């Protein structure tokens, strides 16, 4: 039987230098998660399939319906997690004594059995940060400030857009259209299929006058909805004021829906205009406590790691130094050990010089140290900057100081 040697469609490998860039970006993300007071958690990749389903089958979102399903030897219905948020309801049922508010972050693999594309995979890395047990808009603003700090560090320009699910419901109710969830699903397609097609699709749920009035309302600014006491408008205003204290500008987008049906209040997306979404999130106050018999307020932000890595402008951390032995293996190993004990990444090479340098260039190693008979006699080693092509002779102590300074 011939084996198909290749990755399964929708899955991928990451090799250097891409793997090094991923590692560097993840370090930045985790640093800011911790800086903002979020603590790491880990959850199983596999859960009971029943846990992944929504309470009402008709409200099943695309991400849920595209989950991978499987059975174990006992015939139990299981599935691969398609996101992290739904797992929180189980965690808080099993751990009722978690001190609130609880700030958690998670970085890990999620899976969706959906059609693949150029940048659409069935396994991808998700990054989540959530604040559980805090109903204030301050928590919403913290999530936006967190991701904005990450983007700033990675030199990625983006725009924050916000809306509110209560406000959306109030707008639709004001023109006496029923089937709110179905109407929202149609409105959510506006970016993909255009306004005219959305209006045509809405005729299944409303007459022409209702649709025309609805779209006229969407042209109003936030002040209009505040002045006319639309539910959810005050929450958006408060979020706007809080974000200003963080130096953040947010843009009201009444068309934003956010696909998942569990959102209950403020919702947000961080986008690159004309290029799509980088992150999304919002408040989901009725999900976390559903197995605990009580309402536990929650808000969070989630983003795809691969997209952020693709856009990040960051220096890649590779092996710093190659130590090339010119028939001085013992001294080469001694210096290798000393550099590593000093926290300087390095590797020894006992190949011919040309081959060793070719290898160093391929791995983008910044420095090369040459150890030969002349270097041993002088008590100084030749240090070459592989980027600049400059060379200098330094003592062992000077080399350690030079490389430590340029960590």
HELIX and SHEET records of a PDB file:
HELIX    1   1 UNK A   18  UNK A   35  1                                  18    
HELIX    2   2 UNK A   49  UNK A   52  1                                   4    
HELIX    3   3 UNK A   57  UNK A   59  5                                   3    
HELIX    4   4 UNK A   62  UNK A   65  1                                   4    
HELIX    5   5 UNK A   87  UNK A   94  1                                   8    
HELIX    6   6 UNK A  137  UNK A  153  1                                  17    
HELIX    7   7 UNK A  165  UNK A  174  1                                  10    
HELIX    8   8 UNK A  180  UNK A  187  1                                   8    
HELIX    9   9 UNK A  190  UNK A  193  1                                   4    
HELIX   10  10 UNK A  195  UNK A  202  1                                   8    
HELIX   11  11 UNK A  208  UNK A  217  1                                  10    
HELIX   12  12 UNK A  222  UNK A  227  1                                   6    
HELIX   13  13 UNK A  233  UNK A  245  1                                  13    
HELIX   14  14 UNK A  305  UNK A  311  1                                   7    
HELIX   15  15 UNK A  329  UNK A  341  1                                  13    
HELIX   16  16 UNK A  353  UNK A  362  1                                  10    
HELIX   17  17 UNK A  373  UNK A  378  1                                   6    
HELIX   18  18 UNK A  396  UNK A  405  1                                  10    
SHEET    1   A 8 UNK A  39  UNK A  40  0                                        
SHEET    2   A 8 UNK A 102  UNK A 111  1                                        
SHEET    3   A 8 UNK A 123  UNK A 132 -1                                        
SHEET    4   A 8 UNK A 298  UNK A 304 -1                                        
SHEET    5   A 8 UNK A 276  UNK A 283 -1                                        
SHEET    6   A 8 UNK A 266  UNK A 272 -1                                        
SHEET    7   A 8 UNK A 159  UNK A 164 -1                                        
SHEET    8   A 8 UNK A 250  UNK A 252  1                                        
SHEET    1   B 3 UNK A  46  UNK A  48  0                                        
SHEET    2   B 3 UNK A  77  UNK A  80 -1                                        
SHEET    3   B 3 UNK A  69  UNK A  71 -1                                        
SHEET    1   C 5 UNK A 346  UNK A 349  0                                        
SHEET    2   C 5 UNK A 321  UNK A 325  1                                        
SHEET    3   C 5 UNK A 367  UNK A 371  1                                        
SHEET    4   C 5 UNK A 381  UNK A 385 -1                                        
SHEET    5   C 5 UNK A 391  UNK A 394 -1                                        
END                                                                             
